């Protein structure tokens, strides 16, 4: 059983999470960009009661290895605590697990060659099962605490409600960006050569489009949550997250939704097409119009939309999959994006975990056909992507789920910060432009580091 208590607080999710930021295995899912459609809820997970992890085909619960394929184990755990809808349909997530699925999990699912190197080691999947969730209904300006019922649940809720009242207002502050020492796994010319090789695969008919990325890293001893606060200041996004694990932290300001499942409705919102924000209003308008009218970017997005329609058709009821939004322009702090929306109705025998598994990884960060694109990515990039271009989100015990595409995402581990940037490549891509697009996407991340 779950109990939900409405509380009264004037603090935002960042200010409340600041109270818990030093507690290991706490997570903030933060819809920080003001958006009436995408930024309706934020969530904080506290007081874990179980941790699920996987590496390769091995599964672990509280660090103890157990028998079973990872997604099957995870699905069984979610089902063990399954809840019926009980009057809180307005809140998509009241109890469950929050975590991530790394991009490399997709290679395992498709049984693809494992030839790339790993520059830092983290779990392929990690999900924290929480006793308490703090819910922020941003649209209706309401806050709730949820709790799994046990003998002390009333005392727990009383304690948490009083603790939340200790929050302090956090004012956004300007900061200087002084670090210029960023290294990549590619030199510029090597990255452009990889784009050229990828274009040859496209011309030869292996793929129509594929996503090519590079990894940056830099030394950084700053407190991870301070980095997140800076990133939140300059690059608000609807699918942001901060994850404080024992040996690393995740700092994400993703603009892209991978999959949302809410009361049986499935939604995915792929992004393809990027232009930098202008230095003034005139340049801003010029860049946005250039993106909207770009045949190349529209073609890229259309190919990914077709891929996502195909993926959703595997898990959704016949004839329910439809494109409800095509070529929408979205504005962020440093870039413009083109976005589309594909929706469907989940089949009755498909769980949220199974849906994510069948559609993973996202089409916008792989290519089409997906499996061949992933094989080429493995060959050309040379490094495992790890969490980058995987997904961060939650599984609710009632069957809901919501996951981002983990782009604009920093991994902070052992005084080093890692992040990836990339873009879609087609036969007519210009190598210099593709390289510069990755730098446009890296601007906000470099600034906060």
SULCOR-V125056 format. One line per field, one symbol per residue. ss: DSSP state (A for helix, B for strand, O for the rest). burial: + if it has 16 or more other C-alpha atoms within 10 Angstrom, else -. A space follows every 10 residues. Layout:
ss->???
burial->???
This chain:
ss->OBBBBBBOOO OOAAAAAAAA OOOOOBBBBB OOOOOOOOOO BBBBBBBBBB BBBBBOOBBB BOOBBBOOOA AAAAAAAAAA OOOOOOOOOO OOOOOBBBBB BOOAAAAAAO OOOOOOBOOO OOOOBBBBBB BBBBBBBOOO OBBBBBBBOO OOAAAAAAAA AAAAOOOOOO OOOOOOOOOO OOBBOOOAAA AAAAAAAAAA AAAOOOOOBB BBBBBBBBBO OOOAAAAAAA AAAAOOOOBB BBBBOOOOBB BBBBOOBBBB BBOOBBBBBO BBBBBBOOOO AAAAAAAAAA AAOOAAAAAA AAAAAAAAAA AAAAABOOOO OBBBBBBBBB BOOOBBBBBB BBBBBBOOOO OAAAAAAAAO OOAAAOBBOA AAAAAAAAAA AOBOOOOOOO BBBBBBOOOO BBBBOOOOBB BBBOOBBBBB BBBBBOOOOO AAAAAAAAAA AAAAAAAAO
burial->--+++-+--- ++++++++-+ +--+++++++ +++-----++ ++++++++-- +++++---++ +--------+ +-++--++-- -++------- -+++++++++ +++++++--- ---------- -+++++++++ ++++++++-- --++++++-- --+--++--- +--+--+--- ---------- ----++---- ++-+++-++- ++---+++++ ++++++++++ ---++-++++ ++++++++++ +++++--+++ ++++++++++ ++-+-+++++ ++++++++-- ---+--++-- ++---+++-+ +++++-+++- +++-++---- +-+--++-+- ---+++++++ +++++++--+ ++++++++++ ++++++++++ ++++++++-+ +-++++++++ ++++++++++ ++++++++++ +++---++++ +++++++--- +--++-++-+ ++-++++++
